[in-house]
Amino acid sequence: MNIALIAHDRKKEDLVNFATAYRHIFADHSLFATGTTGKRISEATALSITRFLSGPMGGDQQLGALVAEGKLDLVLFFRDPLQAQPHEPDISALIRLCDVHDVPIATNMGTAEVLLAGLKNGAFDFRKKETYGSREE
Ligand SMILES: O=C(CO)COP(=O)(O)O
């Protein structure tokens, strides 16, 4: 599966800890991330991560483009609900595209825990069906 990892600044430590705890699972998948998040996680875990621009510079939009192209199966986005972001429209656009394309997205660690459990037990097999990620309308 192709998994995107994103965290706002005050949530980065949580995501680094999460990625460290589940390193053995993430190691079996292809990982993508916004710039600073990807740097922090790869430094902490030595996982191989394809990094895009930092979020405020367009990284959320780059990951959104992958969602639109059917190239992401799961998005783990630890958002900061207590701090306004200058690139809020980009964030909304990424979440919207996940909804458009039925891509599972966790915006907090609790949901991420559930989705990771699903990743282990085959709940993501639906992503292998041709109907997902190949919409043209
Ligand atoms: O701002 C972000 C997501 O909206 C994350 O970007 P960075 O990983 O570059 O900090």
The ligand as a Tripos MOL2 file, in Angstrom:
@<TRIPOS>MOLECULE
LIG
   10     9     1     0     0
SMALL
NO_CHARGES

@<TRIPOS>ATOM
      1 O1          1.8800   21.6900    6.9580 O.2       1 LIG1
      2 C1          1.7950   20.4930    6.8490 C.2       1 LIG1
      3 C2          0.5310   19.8420    6.5250 C.3       1 LIG1
      4 O2         -0.5260   20.7440    6.2860 O.3       1 LIG1
      5 C3          2.9800   19.6340    7.0600 C.3       1 LIG1
      6 O3          4.0770   20.1310    6.3790 O.3       1 LIG1
      7 P1          5.5470   19.7650    6.8750 P.3       1 LIG1
      8 O4          5.6020   18.2910    7.0230 O.co2     1 LIG1
      9 O5          6.4780   20.2550    5.8310 O.co2     1 LIG1
     10 O6          5.7200   20.4710    8.1870 O.co2     1 LIG1
@<TRIPOS>BOND
     1     1     2 2
     2     2     3 1
     3     2     5 1
     4     3     4 1
     5     5     6 1
     6     6     7 1
     7     7     8 2
     8     7     9 1
     9     7    10 1
@<TRIPOS>SUBSTRUCTURE
     1 LIG1         1 GROUP 0 **** ****
